[in-house]
Each structure stands twice: as structure tokens, then as C-alpha cells.
Amino acid sequence: MDLRFSDAEEAFRRELRDWLEAELSGPFREVRGRGGPGDEHHAIDERRAWERHMGRAGWSCVGWPRAYGGRDATLHEQVIFHEEYARARAPGRLGHIGETLLGPTLVAFGTEAQKQRFLPPIVRGDELWCQGYSEPDAGSDLANVRTRAELRDGAYRVTGQKVWTSLAHIADFCFVIARTDPGSVRHKGLSYLLVAMKQPGVEVRPIVQMTGTSEFNEVFFDGARCEPEHVVGELHDGWRIALATLAFERGASTLGQQLAFENELREITDLARANGRAREPAMRQRLAHAWMGLRIMRLGALRTLSTMQGGQLGREAMIAKLYWATWHRELGKLAMDVLGDEAELAEGAPYQLTGLQRLFLFTRSDTIYAGSNEIQKNLIAERALGLPPEPKGPVPGRP
Ligand SMILES: Cc1cc2nc3c(=O)[nH]c(=O)nc-3n(C[C@H](O)[C@H](O)[C@H](O)COP(=O)(O)OP(=O)(O)OC[C@H]3O[C@@H](n4cnc5c(N)ncnc54)[C@H](O)[C@@H]3O)c2cc1C
């Protein structure tokens, strides 16, 4: 097992690091460190400009094939990208859903016409995407999707409600899981549709979160139009495509995020030193424990990369989401405990929160989105360890 990056990969790292340092000390210095969890509402226009700037400089979508505007970066290089991005405290991405979820899905399953239409504007930072999966009765149980799409007057008409749709309020398009076979149940009869957000029949209602800001939304479709050529994969075969997108969601970006976490832990440790909490043995132990968790995460990511076979992540990659989400949620709590009484105070009314307060509130959601902890444990049990599947339907002996 070789846990080091190669010379060529380290050269890639230096090139990116120099570019980020120059841009974020210069024209984009205002957005440095902004737009992260709990701060997503900040400087949307400036961060859209940043997306376009990255596209022009060839630093968006680095893992995509060159033919579609990427750099053909290997998984190792993609991890380096995410590490350096976090190390530089570059702004929270607005284009990540298009870049890391929809793009790879289209590269794998889209028609050539779909690729030509949708991929270049993502690379250029011109079109933003959101993910229309969850519904009021379809979260962990995604196969319960009720949003439907029916062919009328030469186009699919989408009707139904999505919820928790991140960035829908600024997105140009949404990839929507909808039932196209009216008589179907569960995962059969679903299709994967690319739907324009700025059209009649789409209403977006922001949901105010604990941070007082709105990162996600309710989205109501009422006969919204989807061109027949914008169905990805075969009609009624959307479940397979939807699962592939979910697999991309747990890929390179999460393996490289420890450096963002390291910045947060450093801030908390500095604060503990400054306010004297670091002298308390129990607090020192918790800080050390958090630091060890971060090292374990980093080594786990490197091990995952070094044991990849045929470009595919191995089974151990399945523990990554459970581990980092739980660690990060605890970090939010640690931040509050280091702050002590101050954690309870807001500087202004209503909801003028500090970065650490936002971190605490937002990290409550880490163990929910992209598959909750309980669902991750089910997946590890069934797919990594080969344990018997979760019982479907009524459980014997239980009411
Ligand atoms: C910050 C944030 C951003 C999000 N962004 C998006 C987005 O952009 N697009 C989108 O489509 N969705 C998004 N979501 C929704 C997210 O995918 C769902 O919240 C998640 O899938 C859980 O679904 P649910 O909220 O309906 O909870 P439920 O599925 O109702 O779960 C409730 C509880 O029951 C547990 N549970 C459920 N089923 C089982 C089981 N079989 N075994 C054991 N325990 C179980 C869960 O773990 C959870 O603790 C986002 C969520 C958050 C928090």
C-alpha cells in the first residue's frame, strides 16, 4: 500500500495551489472563506463570477474528460483538487451539483446531444443545477417518489412536489426523478428528467433553516415542461441512473474534504488556547480526539485511493460518509463547548451568527443528507459486509 502522491500529482497540486493563492489574494479576496455551510446565502453574484472565472482558467470540472471541457484528472488528482480548494479557503461552490453529480451522470449515460447541450455551460459556470430527488414521503425511501411526468403535446409535463432541494432558488436546471409509468410502483417506472427551473409551472419556496438562511427549498412542479430528448437513459429506467448519481455524490470530493475540516478544527483549537479552555484536561482530550479523528479520516482516504482497482473505489470507501458526517457533527458541538456561554449569544437580532455558531447548526444536517447515518449503516451491512438485507414489509413478531 503506497500512501503517497506521485511527483506528477504533487506538480498538479503546486500549480493549483499557486493559482488559487493568486486569485484569492487578488480579485476574489472578498469571497475567500465565505459561502460554506450555514453561509451559503453570502455573495451569490460574486460566487457566480468565481464559478465562471474557474471555468475560464480550466479549473472547473477537472475530473471530466477533456472532450467535454475537463482535464481528465485522475481520482487522485481530483482528491488533490478538493484538498487544495479547502486549504485555500476558496468559496463554497455554487456549481458543485452540476459538476459532481449531473455531469458525471451525463458523461456515463447521456446521449451525445445531451452532453453537447448541458456539459459546456456547467464547465463555463454559466448554468447551475439542483437535485430533485427527495419528496415529503420519499427521503430515505426514495423509491416512493410520487412526482409524475406525462407526455402531452409533444413534451413531458411534470407535476408534483420536491423538498429539501439545495440551491433550487438560484439553479437554472434540476434533474428530477419522476414517475413516467402511471401504473408503476416503487423503483420501477421512474425516469430521470432534465427540467428547466425558469419556466411557468415551477415554483420555488425557500425553507428557512436553523441558521436563519435558506440553502434548500420546496419545489412545486405544476405541468412544467421537459423535452422528450431530455430524458436521461431509457424511459422508465431512471432508478438505475438515479443510483449512479448517488454513487458520484460519495466520490472524490468527500475524500478531499479533510483539509476544510482541518481549518475548522484549527480555529476551534486557537479559540480554546485564547480563552483558556485548552487548559482543562477534559477539553484537551476532546480536542486531541477530534485531531485523531481527522488523521484517521485522512489515512482512510489515502488507503481507499491506494487500494482502488480498475478505477473503482473498494468496499472500505463505504464507511467514509458515516465517519466524516459523525465526526463533523461532533466538531460542531465541540465548537460550542469551547465557546462556552458565548455560544448562546448572537451579536445582533435576529440571527446574526458567527461562523462557529453556523458550523454547529449546519453540522446537525451532515448525518442526514446524502444518505442518513442509519441508511449508511444499512448499506455497509448489506453491500460491504454481505449481511442479510433489511426486512421489507411487516417484520415477524412486530405489530
Ligand atoms: C442540508 C440538506 C440538503 C439536502 N439537499 C437535498 C437536495 O438537494 N436534493 C434532494 O433531493 N434532497 C436533499 N436533501 C434531503 C435528504 O436527501 C433527505 O433528508 C434524506 O434522504 C433523509 O430523508 P428524510 O429527510 O425524508 O428522512 P426520513 O427518510 O423520513 O428518515 C427519518 C429518520 O428515519 C431513519 N430511517 C429511515 N429509513 C430507515 C431505515 N430503513 N432503517 C433505519 N433508519 C431509517 C433515517 O435515518 C432518519 O433518522 C437534503 C437534506 C439536507 C439535510
The ligand as a Gaussian input file, in Angstrom:
#p B3LYP/6-31G(d) Opt

LIG

0 1
 C      -28.845000      20.093000       4.205000
 C      -29.636000      19.156000       3.351000
 C      -29.599000      19.304000       1.991000
 C      -30.360000      18.441000       1.179000
 N      -30.343000      18.619000      -0.184000
 C      -31.112000      17.836000      -0.969000
 C      -31.161000      18.058000      -2.380000
 O      -30.512000      18.958000      -2.905000
 N      -31.961000      17.279000      -3.119000
 C      -32.695000      16.258000      -2.584000
 O      -33.381000      15.563000      -3.326000
 N      -32.679000      16.013000      -1.231000
 C      -31.902000      16.794000      -0.430000
 N      -31.889000      16.583000       0.938000
 C      -32.769000      15.565000       1.504000
 C      -32.064000      14.340000       2.023000
 O      -31.641000      13.524000       0.965000
 C      -33.057000      13.620000       2.960000
 O      -33.258000      14.456000       4.078000
 C      -32.548000      12.279000       3.388000
 O      -32.536000      11.381000       2.321000
 C      -33.440000      11.681000       4.523000
 O      -34.772000      11.680000       4.126000
 P      -35.911000      12.326000       5.037000
 O      -35.475000      13.700000       5.431000
 O      -37.196000      12.190000       4.308000
 O      -35.941000      11.453000       6.363000
 P      -36.596000      10.011000       6.523000
 O      -36.242000       9.164000       5.356000
 O      -38.043000      10.197000       6.835000
 O      -35.830000       9.478000       7.786000
 C      -36.180000       9.856000       9.119000
 C      -35.301000       9.066000      10.066000
 O      -35.568000       7.652000       9.932000
 C      -34.369000       6.949000       9.626000
 N      -34.661000       5.852000       8.692000
 C      -35.376000       5.948000       7.544000
 N      -35.412000       4.755000       6.918000
 C      -34.695000       3.898000       7.678000
 C      -34.350000       2.508000       7.558000
 N      -34.761000       1.796000       6.517000
 N      -33.573000       1.955000       8.522000
 C      -33.141000       2.703000       9.587000
 N      -33.448000       4.002000       9.755000
 C      -34.211000       4.590000       8.812000
 C      -33.451000       7.979000       8.996000
 O      -32.091000       7.624000       9.128000
 C      -33.803000       9.239000       9.793000
 O      -33.101000       9.251000      11.005000
 C      -31.140000      17.416000       1.759000
 C      -31.160000      17.275000       3.149000
 C      -30.426000      18.129000       3.948000
 C      -30.474000      17.956000       5.431000

